[in-house]
Amino acid sequence: MDWGTLLSTAVGAVLGIGSTLIADHARSRREQANRMHDTLRDLYSTYLASLNDSSSILRVIILRESDTAARYQAALDAFRDASVLTQRYRIALQAPPAVQEKSDQAYKMLRQWRDLLDTHPGLSLSSSEYLEGLERFHQARKDLQAAMRASLNAPHR
């Protein structure tokens, strides 16, 4: 038996197995990054929808409810029903720090805006307090969306 043939066969087998393992590892990492990207995109969409649902409901409450205590209770119920806090906790567990920070800020602005129903009994859609709170919330939500986009566009390791 020729040792050269045996050695070249062994080297070829090792190279073939090695390249297959490297390709499988690269494919696995790419698939994992894609899953993480999809998970974050779904999480971000759900959180933004919760914020939007809550803010929309606040406007409806102001239009429909005149009793101050009932207004505030309806706003608290709307927050709970929209799962804003639950989604915020999911962001805290899964999103990068920049998104977590902006998420907290948007939540705080929405909560402050909601609390105007308790502290300003005559609040209307045209009152300055309402409009200022709405603007602060909208800006915080825009900042959050920018952080989310940056997170989704960043290369994942």
Buried (B, 14 or more C-beta within 10 A) or exposed (E): EEEEEEEEEEEEEEEEEEEEEEEEEEEEEEEEEEEEBEEBEEBBEBBBBBBBBBBEBBEEBBEEBEEBEEBBBBBBEBBEEBBBEEBBEBBEEBBBEBBBBBBBBBBEBBBBBBBBBBEBEEBEEEBEBBEEBBEBBBEBBEBBBEBBEEBBEEEBE
